[in-house]
C-alpha cells in the first residue's frame, strides 16, 4: 500500500470499544480525526455529539471530512433476536441518512464495520471466503448483510468507494466485560475473579478470534485503499485460525495458572458451530497484516489483564 496525502477521518461510534481504539490509532499515525457519537469518550480529539436520525446538522459535520469510519450499531446477535425490528427500524435508516449526506457533501468513502462472525452463518465443512454464500441465522447478521448490499449499491449507482470490513471476534485493550461480547476478555476476567465461566453453546464451538491490533491496521489500510472496479471491496478481517471454546478456556487457564469452573447452559438456537475466516483477499488487496500465532497473542493479552488486575490489588 502506497500512502498518499493524509485524510480527515470521522469515526462514527468513536466512543465505543473499537471506535476509540481506531481513533487513537489514527491520531498516532498523524491523521486528523474526529468522533461522532452520543457521548464523548476519552480519546482527546474533535468531538461531535449527535443522534443521526434527529441531527439536522449531520451533513454540515460530514462535510468537514474525507473518510467516514462507520461503527454505529444498536444491537448484538442476542438483542436482535429479542427485538427483531430494531436493526431494520434504526440501524438501516441511520446508515442511509449518512450515505445520502455523503453524496450531498462529496464524501466518497464510508468504511463499514460488518460481522464476519455472523453474516456467513454455519461455517462447518466449508471455507468462508468473501464470495461464499451467506446464510445468517439472526437479525443482527441479516441487518449487517443488508447494510453491505446498500453500501455496494451506492458504489455502483453513485460512484462511491465504500469499503466493508467483515470483522470476526475481536479482543484486546479497552474491551468491556459487561458488553456481553468478547469471549477472550470475559473468560479471562471470570478466571481472575474466581467466577465460573458460563457457556451458552457447545464447548467444541469454534470461533476466529482476532486481536484489536490487527483490526486497527485493517481500518488504516482501508482509509488508503485504492479503489479497483475489478475487486468487490468486502474483506474478511480475522486471524484465519479456529479455536474451540474448550481450547480457549484451557489456553487461558494454563497461561494464568488458574483452574476453570465451566458451566454449560442449553445451546441458543442462533449460535453456529464453526466460524473461521479466510483472510487471503484482505492480505492480497488491502495489505492486511495479522499475527501468524493468534494463540500466543491471546496469551499475551490475558497476562496483560492479569498484570492490571494485580496492580489494582484485587
JOMOMO-V412323 format. One record per pair of residues at least 24 apart in sequence whose C-alpha atoms are under 7 Angstrom apart, sorted by the first residue. I is the first residue (numbers start at 0). J is the second residue. D is the distance in whole Angstrom. If there is no record, write none. Layout:
i: {I I}
j: {J J}
d: {D D}
This chain:
i: {0 2 5 6 6 6 7 7 7 7 7 8 8 8 8 8 8 9 9 9 9 9 9 9 10 10 10 10 10 11 11 11 11 11 11 12 12 12 12 14 14 14 16 16 18 21 24 25 51 52 58 58 61 62 65 66 66 66 66 67 67 67 68 68 68 69 69 69 69 70 70 74 75 76 76 76 79 79 79 80 80 83 86 86 87 91 107 107 108 108 108 109 109 110 110 110 111 111 111 112 112 112 112 113 113 113 113 113 114 114 114 114 114 115 115 115 115 116 116 116 116 118 120 121 121 121 121 122 122 123 123 126 127 127 127 128 128 129 129 129 136 137 160 162 162 162 163 163 163 164 164 164 164 165 165 165 166 166 166 167 167 167 167 167 168 168 168 169 169 169 169 170 170 170 171 171 171 187 187 190 190 191 195 195 195 195 196 196 196 197 197 197 197 198 198 198 199 199 199 199 199 200 200 200 200 201 202 202 202 203 203 203 204 204 204 204 205 205 205 205 205 205 205 206 206 206 206 206 206 207 207 207 207 207 207 207 207 207 208 208 209 209 213 213 216 217 220 220 221 224 234 234 235 235 235 235 236 237 237 238 238 239 239 239 239 240 241 251 251 254 255}
j: {286 223 30 30 31 65 31 32 64 65 66 32 33 64 65 66 67 33 34 35 64 66 67 68 34 35 67 68 69 35 36 68 69 70 71 36 69 70 71 38 39 40 173 174 70 215 215 219 93 93 100 104 101 104 106 106 108 109 222 108 109 110 109 110 111 109 110 111 112 111 112 139 139 137 138 139 137 138 139 137 138 138 139 142 142 146 159 160 159 160 161 161 162 161 162 163 162 163 164 163 164 165 166 143 163 164 165 166 140 143 165 166 167 165 166 167 235 166 167 168 274 144 271 271 272 273 274 273 274 272 273 277 275 276 277 276 277 233 234 235 269 269 226 221 232 233 232 233 234 233 234 235 236 234 235 236 235 236 237 207 208 209 236 237 207 208 209 208 209 210 211 209 210 211 210 211 300 251 301 257 259 305 259 260 261 262 260 261 262 261 262 263 264 262 263 264 263 264 265 266 267 265 266 267 270 266 243 244 245 243 244 245 243 244 272 273 241 242 243 244 272 273 274 241 242 243 273 274 275 237 238 239 240 241 242 274 275 276 237 238 237 238 288 289 287 287 285 286 285 285 280 281 276 277 278 281 278 276 278 289 293 275 276 277 278 275 275 298 301 298 302}
d: {6 6 6 6 7 6 5 6 5 5 6 5 6 6 6 5 6 5 6 7 6 6 5 6 5 6 6 5 6 5 6 6 5 6 6 5 7 5 5 7 6 5 6 6 7 6 7 7 6 6 5 7 7 5 5 7 5 6 7 6 5 6 6 5 6 7 6 5 6 7 6 7 6 6 7 5 7 5 5 6 6 6 7 6 7 7 5 6 6 5 5 5 6 6 5 6 6 5 6 6 5 6 7 6 6 6 5 6 7 7 5 5 6 4 5 5 6 7 4 6 6 6 7 5 6 6 7 5 5 7 5 7 7 5 6 7 5 7 7 7 6 6 6 7 5 6 6 5 6 6 5 6 6 6 5 6 6 5 6 6 6 7 6 5 6 5 6 6 5 6 6 6 5 6 6 5 7 7 6 7 6 7 7 5 6 7 6 5 6 6 5 6 7 6 5 6 6 5 6 5 6 7 5 7 7 7 7 5 5 5 6 6 5 6 5 6 6 5 4 6 6 5 6 5 6 6 6 5 6 6 6 7 6 5 6 6 5 7 7 6 5 5 6 5 7 6 6 7 7 6 7 5 6 7 5 6 6 6 7 6 7 6 5 5 6 6 5 7 7 6 7}
